[in-house]
Amino acid sequence: MSDGSLRLSVNGREVVLDGVPSDERLLDTLRWRLGLRGTKEGCRTGGCGACTVLVDRQSTLSCLALAHELAGRSVTTIEGIDVDPLGRTVRSAFERTGALQCGYCTPGFVMALTGLLAERERASSFDELLEDLGGNLCRCTGYAAIVRAAALARQERP
Amino acid sequence: MSVAPPRPDAALKAAGRAVFATDLELPGMLWGALVLAPVAHGRIRSVDLAGARALEGVVAVGHADLARLTGGLSGDAERPAFPRDAVTYRHQPVAAVAAPTLERARAAARAVTVAVDELEALASLESIFPDWPGSEAGRSPHVAAHVRARKGDVEAAFREAELVVRETYRTASVHQVALEPHACVADVRDDRWTVHTSTQSPFGVREDTASILGVPESSIVVDGTWVGGGFGGKGASLLEPYALLLSREARRPVRLALTYREEFLLGRTTLPSVVRLETAVRSGQISARRVRLLLDVGTSLPGRDFATGYSIGFLLGPYRTPAFEVEGYAVRTNKPPFGPHRAPFAPQCAFAVESHLEEVAHRLGVDPLAFKSDHLWREGDSTPFGQRVLPFGLGEALGRARETAARWTREAPPGHGVGVGVGFWSTGTGAGGEARLRLSPTDLTIVQGEREIGSGSVIVGLAAVAERRSGLPRERIRVAYEDTAHAPFDSGVFGSRTVGALGRAVDEALVTLLGRLAERVGGAGPPTLAVENDEIVVRVGSTERPIAELLTDAEREAGGLEAEGKHYGRGGTIDESLVLDGTFYAYTDFTGAAHVAEVAVDPETGTVRLVRYAAFHDVGTVVDAASARAQVEGGVAMGIGTALTEEAIWSDDARLENAGLVDYRIPTLGEVPPLEVTFVSGHAGAGPFGAKGLGEPPIIPVPAAIASAVRAAGGGHVTELPLTPERVARAVKPH
């Protein structure tokens, strides 16, 4: 089942993993092989966004991505978010606006918003940004506080 | 931009460092999986675990193992961990397995052979009572509970009425959709049955688990983790008994978690209903109401009385009703048990009664909101069941909502409609709780047994109560959690009761503690706490003393001065002479909200888009403004789902057809409109400083408000939830 060893860069650190099955999802590699459980397991079908990570600074659903497909790529999880000044700004915006309740979707939102801000020009509209956050679900906040966090992060982005 | 002070858990959660039950890993831990029944209804011939046990490192448990694992004690006969004879819902757990990897656990679950003779499944209310409400449900064997009450001469009122309106409403099955699936890790050693779990009620799980397994409560320790959303779905035990049995068998810790698909399949939540409402009007006033309810309760045992007896009052609504007859049937089907879902079944009740009274007003040719306002209970009135109405701000909330609705209606472009919904609720301040406080020279610690489920009611609400009572700034107040072996008892974080009931226990403990300090200081006046030179001081009148100087050696040794508080509330009473069958319930307080929705409706497609929304809430006293606002924002969004998109679809053979977040659609960011939140004050509740609960009320008026707005926009009078495009389009052009 396994396809030899897998090399990944995770949060700036090179990791080499043996015995990773070819069908293993990145989500499981991160959570159970590397112990990075800030990335949350939600629906596992790409429908909730709780497992969002960055792959080469692009927002990616780790429940749908196969670990082996990402060999050699650079993965950032919530545990490594502060290394990126933009990521730190976004995380801090969620914290300061209290844009969370149960907190289960929060790491996914922080990663998704970081990825979206990284790929967009400063001039692109706030409404478009919010539209692109539509793949991340939150059941507690009604999104109002998340919109406030997104506005703050966009305003303060480095 | 202005920024509210962050919640105490904000840094931890934003950094992904909060450890949820799904994140736990104990040394030597095995992975568990459930063996689920392949049919919705059937007679079990055998459950053969040999295939699973043949796999390396696998343990398996089924019905035959229960006595051996629990020491021969008998469990709850009504709620056995595993069924012995009959499967009563599809995906009911019939055995459980654990293995060194999740993959092998799943393989082991597949290797269990379940032989069942399939029987016909009772799938829906319509299949059991096809002609209802044209026929009576009567004494059918499918009726699990029956309630009936009446007051006054209902027949005469209907005979003499100038207008009678009769309507039938239907509501859908909705799921809580907490993003964190159920999960726990059990760790049984000797006679100590420990389970780390995501729960709204550690003590409730202890009690349930003890009952189901037949193990003494004193042997079970429930340790709550952070809860990734509850909404009622994590109030009772679900996985814990299975994980504990597996751990007992394996002599190792066992993790058991649901996949999200299983979360839908096994979840205990709101099931469908059919509601028949009849109203008689004389001299422009309601003279009598008849309410009949068919409520699907699945295989529910614990919820069967409450679901009908409590809900039916909400179908009368918070309106003066001189004569009434109510009758409710809890109908057994082959679905998972009915369970609580944020303000259980109240949004559905409010949708039916509010839409119905709006229809009555339209037929009378009067303004629906004036009609409702005229009939609304005021403080000191009597409810239809004869309970005196306690301080109640819903009239004021409705008045404010009417002003907003009038303004929005003037401003609305063609194709838009503005509607108002009213929601009444009584918060669960009757359920008891206890807290222990410890005051050191530098901190005040609140020791209690609830984990934060997200609303902030525990870590923000309890601290806010202590701040308000003592004057001590929030950053010096710590809300500490202990497991069931160490914490004082509490009923659970449900029923909007945390601030109202557990908060009262905290307040009582603090009053006791401050009283002891005042005795030591002497002087006259109410004692308060403050911080001077980084140390906590107590002030009584003009006297001020540091806490450090007031502690005995023993107290210093124990970490501070301790005090305990308890709150076991009492509800009101109803006129029992009105009750003909079953149980009806009194309210502990009177709260509610009036919501205003503006929608745009496409009459061709029936698509409804929310434009803006305003919520006016009676919460008695706001103890923490940011959390209160956040509760309303979240509750309204959840209600939008109930109103527009959420519907668990059950097939004719009781199979859930949309068990996943792609097919069962909850609101996304773009679907929740801008929201104004207003609190009306001055109508004190039973909680500390007159607070009322706020976890549940915000969801209640939402479907009613949106249905009213859809009608105002020309979308027709829809009598079924959710208001899907198909139903709205059909109501626009009835055939």
HADDOCK unambig.tbl for C-alpha pairs under 7 A between the chains (distance, minus, plus):
assign (segid A and resid 37 and name CA) (segid B and resid 23 and name CA) 5.96 0.50 0.50
assign (segid A and resid 38 and name CA) (segid B and resid 16 and name CA) 4.25 0.50 0.50
assign (segid A and resid 38 and name CA) (segid B and resid 17 and name CA) 6.01 0.50 0.50
assign (segid A and resid 42 and name CA) (segid B and resid 179 and name CA) 5.90 0.50 0.50
assign (segid A and resid 42 and name CA) (segid B and resid 180 and name CA) 6.07 0.50 0.50
assign (segid A and resid 42 and name CA) (segid B and resid 181 and name CA) 6.96 0.50 0.50
assign (segid A and resid 42 and name CA) (segid B and resid 260 and name CA) 6.68 0.50 0.50
assign (segid A and resid 43 and name CA) (segid B and resid 260 and name CA) 4.90 0.50 0.50
assign (segid A and resid 43 and name CA) (segid B and resid 661 and name CA) 6.92 0.50 0.50
assign (segid A and resid 47 and name CA) (segid B and resid 661 and name CA) 5.60 0.50 0.50
assign (segid A and resid 47 and name CA) (segid B and resid 662 and name CA) 5.60 0.50 0.50
assign (segid A and resid 78 and name CA) (segid B and resid 15 and name CA) 6.28 0.50 0.50
assign (segid A and resid 78 and name CA) (segid B and resid 16 and name CA) 6.10 0.50 0.50
assign (segid A and resid 79 and name CA) (segid B and resid 15 and name CA) 6.87 0.50 0.50
assign (segid A and resid 79 and name CA) (segid B and resid 16 and name CA) 6.96 0.50 0.50
assign (segid A and resid 91 and name CA) (segid B and resid 14 and name CA) 5.85 0.50 0.50
assign (segid A and resid 91 and name CA) (segid B and resid 15 and name CA) 6.73 0.50 0.50
assign (segid A and resid 94 and name CA) (segid B and resid 14 and name CA) 6.23 0.50 0.50
assign (segid A and resid 95 and name CA) (segid B and resid 6 and name CA) 6.27 0.50 0.50
assign (segid A and resid 95 and name CA) (segid B and resid 10 and name CA) 4.91 0.50 0.50
assign (segid A and resid 95 and name CA) (segid B and resid 11 and name CA) 5.33 0.50 0.50
assign (segid A and resid 95 and name CA) (segid B and resid 14 and name CA) 5.77 0.50 0.50
assign (segid A and resid 96 and name CA) (segid B and resid 3 and name CA) 6.79 0.50 0.50
assign (segid A and resid 96 and name CA) (segid B and resid 5 and name CA) 6.77 0.50 0.50
assign (segid A and resid 96 and name CA) (segid B and resid 6 and name CA) 5.14 0.50 0.50
assign (segid A and resid 97 and name CA) (segid B and resid 3 and name CA) 5.65 0.50 0.50
assign (segid A and resid 97 and name CA) (segid B and resid 4 and name CA) 6.12 0.50 0.50
assign (segid A and resid 97 and name CA) (segid B and resid 6 and name CA) 6.13 0.50 0.50
assign (segid A and resid 98 and name CA) (segid B and resid 6 and name CA) 4.89 0.50 0.50
assign (segid A and resid 98 and name CA) (segid B and resid 7 and name CA) 5.88 0.50 0.50
assign (segid A and resid 98 and name CA) (segid B and resid 10 and name CA) 5.85 0.50 0.50
assign (segid A and resid 101 and name CA) (segid B and resid 454 and name CA) 4.09 0.50 0.50
assign (segid A and resid 101 and name CA) (segid B and resid 455 and name CA) 5.73 0.50 0.50
assign (segid A and resid 101 and name CA) (segid B and resid 456 and name CA) 6.94 0.50 0.50
assign (segid A and resid 102 and name CA) (segid B and resid 227 and name CA) 6.39 0.50 0.50
assign (segid A and resid 102 and name CA) (segid B and resid 228 and name CA) 4.93 0.50 0.50
assign (segid A and resid 102 and name CA) (segid B and resid 229 and name CA) 5.44 0.50 0.50
assign (segid A and resid 102 and name CA) (segid B and resid 453 and name CA) 5.64 0.50 0.50
assign (segid A and resid 102 and name CA) (segid B and resid 454 and name CA) 3.53 0.50 0.50
assign (segid A and resid 103 and name CA) (segid B and resid 13 and name CA) 5.26 0.50 0.50
assign (segid A and resid 103 and name CA) (segid B and resid 228 and name CA) 6.47 0.50 0.50
assign (segid A and resid 104 and name CA) (segid B and resid 179 and name CA) 6.65 0.50 0.50
assign (segid A and resid 104 and name CA) (segid B and resid 180 and name CA) 6.40 0.50 0.50
assign (segid A and resid 104 and name CA) (segid B and resid 228 and name CA) 5.09 0.50 0.50
assign (segid A and resid 106 and name CA) (segid B and resid 13 and name CA) 6.84 0.50 0.50
assign (segid A and resid 106 and name CA) (segid B and resid 14 and name CA) 5.91 0.50 0.50
assign (segid A and resid 107 and name CA) (segid B and resid 14 and name CA) 6.12 0.50 0.50
assign (segid A and resid 107 and name CA) (segid B and resid 15 and name CA) 6.76 0.50 0.50
assign (segid A and resid 107 and name CA) (segid B and resid 16 and name CA) 5.45 0.50 0.50
assign (segid A and resid 131 and name CA) (segid B and resid 670 and name CA) 6.22 0.50 0.50
assign (segid A and resid 134 and name CA) (segid B and resid 668 and name CA) 5.63 0.50 0.50
assign (segid A and resid 134 and name CA) (segid B and resid 669 and name CA) 5.28 0.50 0.50
assign (segid A and resid 134 and name CA) (segid B and resid 670 and name CA) 6.44 0.50 0.50
assign (segid A and resid 137 and name CA) (segid B and resid 668 and name CA) 6.06 0.50 0.50
assign (segid A and resid 139 and name CA) (segid B and resid 178 and name CA) 6.44 0.50 0.50
assign (segid A and resid 139 and name CA) (segid B and resid 179 and name CA) 6.99 0.50 0.50
assign (segid A and resid 139 and name CA) (segid B and resid 638 and name CA) 6.91 0.50 0.50
assign (segid A and resid 140 and name CA) (segid B and resid 634 and name CA) 5.01 0.50 0.50
assign (segid A and resid 141 and name CA) (segid B and resid 630 and name CA) 6.26 0.50 0.50
assign (segid A and resid 141 and name CA) (segid B and resid 633 and name CA) 6.11 0.50 0.50
assign (segid A and resid 141 and name CA) (segid B and resid 634 and name CA) 4.28 0.50 0.50
assign (segid A and resid 142 and name CA) (segid B and resid 633 and name CA) 5.19 0.50 0.50
assign (segid A and resid 142 and name CA) (segid B and resid 634 and name CA) 4.04 0.50 0.50
assign (segid A and resid 142 and name CA) (segid B and resid 637 and name CA) 4.77 0.50 0.50
assign (segid A and resid 142 and name CA) (segid B and resid 672 and name CA) 6.93 0.50 0.50
assign (segid A and resid 143 and name CA) (segid B and resid 669 and name CA) 5.81 0.50 0.50
assign (segid A and resid 144 and name CA) (segid B and resid 633 and name CA) 6.63 0.50 0.50
